[in-house]
């Protein structure tokens, strides 16, 4: 686990800097300093996991917008919604 923020004690003293890798020994000392929660970074996803997640999002969008026809000019609201949701779920490359 890696700290996402600077870890301060009750008096404002820096115990650990941002980005510090936590060890078992460090974790065992936290209760002494009155620390019961730690700000940690989420582990990154592997490229394979990212690709699976992108594909799952794409399949879900295809299902949700299954009746959407981008060639119909009368469906501007759905076109805008599709664009926003795709950009949000799939990122800038959508």
C-alpha positions in Angstrom: 0.0 0.0 0.0 1.1 3.5 -0.7 0.0 6.7 1.1 -2.0 9.1 -1.1 -1.4 12.1 1.3 1.0 13.2 3.9 0.3 11.4 7.2 0.2 13.7 10.2 -0.2 12.9 13.9 -2.6 14.7 16.3 -0.1 17.5 16.8 0.4 18.1 13.1 3.8 16.5 12.9 4.6 14.7 9.7 4.8 10.9 10.4 5.2 9.8 6.8 5.4 11.6 3.5 3.0 11.3 0.6 3.9 8.2 -1.5 5.5 6.3 1.3 5.2 2.5 0.9 3.6 1.1 4.1 5.2 -2.0 5.7 3.7 -4.3 8.4 6.0 -2.6 11.0 4.6 0.8 10.1 1.1 -0.4 10.2 1.6 -1.9 13.7 2.8 1.5 15.0 -0.2 3.5 13.8 -2.4 2.9 16.9 0.3 4.4 19.1 -0.2 7.7 17.2 -4.0 7.5 17.4 -4.3 6.7 13.7 -7.1 4.3 12.8 -7.5 5.2 9.1 -4.9 5.8 6.3 -5.2 7.6 3.0 -3.9 5.0 0.5 -3.8 5.0 -3.3 -5.8 2.5 -5.2 -3.6 -0.1 -7.0 -3.3 0.5 -10.7 -4.9 -1.9 -13.3 -2.9 -4.0 -15.7 -3.4 -3.2 -19.4 -5.4 -6.5 -19.7 -7.7 -5.4 -16.9 -8.1 -2.0 -18.5 -9.0 -3.5 -21.9 -11.5 -5.9 -20.2 -13.1 -2.9 -18.4 -13.2 -0.8 -21.6 -14.9 -3.7 -23.5 -17.4 -4.2 -20.7 -18.2 -0.5 -20.8 -18.5 -0.6 -24.6 -20.9 -3.6 -24.4 -23.0 -1.9 -21.8 -23.3 1.3 -23.9 -24.2 -0.7 -26.9 -27.0 -2.4 -24.9 -28.2 0.9 -23.4 -28.3 2.7 -26.8 -29.4 -0.3 -28.8 -32.3 1.7 -30.3 -30.2 4.7 -31.1 -29.5 5.4 -34.8 -26.8 8.0 -35.3 -28.0 8.5 -38.9 -31.4 9.9 -37.7 -31.3 13.7 -37.6 -34.4 13.9 -35.4 -32.6 12.2 -32.5 -30.2 15.1 -31.5 -30.9 14.7 -27.7 -30.0 11.0 -27.7 -26.9 11.8 -29.9 -25.7 14.3 -27.3 -26.4 11.9 -24.4 -24.6 9.1 -26.2 -21.6 11.3 -26.8 -21.4 12.4 -23.2 -21.9 8.9 -21.7 -19.4 7.4 -24.1 -16.8 10.1 -23.3 -17.3 9.6 -19.6 -17.2 5.8 -19.7 -14.6 5.2 -22.4 -12.5 8.3 -22.1 -11.3 10.8 -24.7 -10.8 8.2 -27.4 -14.6 7.5 -27.7 
